[in-house]
Amino acid sequence: MSSVKQFQVTFDCADPERVARFWCEVLGYVVPPPPKGFASWGDFDRSLPPERQGSAFACGDPSDVGPRLFFQRVPEGKVVKNRVHLDVRVGTGLVGAERLAALEAECARLVALGAVCERVLPADDHNESCIVMRDVEGNEFCLD
């Protein structure tokens, strides 16, 4: 039995390129080069049948350490809480006020990109602070 070495996280969404480009900004990810024979992703997209144009987009960690993110258009909108979400680890190793300040600074940056701050979960006897947010299409994620 072999072990899995890589995985991809797939997002269902209405506008794959918009959501992908948001997550590129959040994580420092990049859009890979277009397929061979195409000068841009736009050129590639225009080569597809009309019903498939704009239906998918992807981005990845430029160092190839983190997972690839894939965004696919689906007809239905988001209606309930995510069953899986990403934790963006900006406060690792920080505690108390220093951690909260780092989380709040990143929250402000992401709100400027179109994210929404849902709520701040303050530290308690068992957990440090974190911030629950939503991306540009309403998908929940946490700043941790």
Salt bridges, closest charged atoms under 4 A:
GLU17 OE2 - ARG21 NE 2.83
ASP43 OD1 - ARG46 NH2 2.55
ASP87 OD1 - HIS85 NE2 3.03
GLU106 OE2 - ARG109 NH2 2.85
GLU118 OE1 - ARG134 NE 2.80
GLU140 OE2 - LYS78 NZ 3.25
GLU140 OE2 - ARG134 NH1 2.91
ASP144 OD2 - ARG89 NE 3.01
ASP144 OD1 - ARG99 NH2 2.58
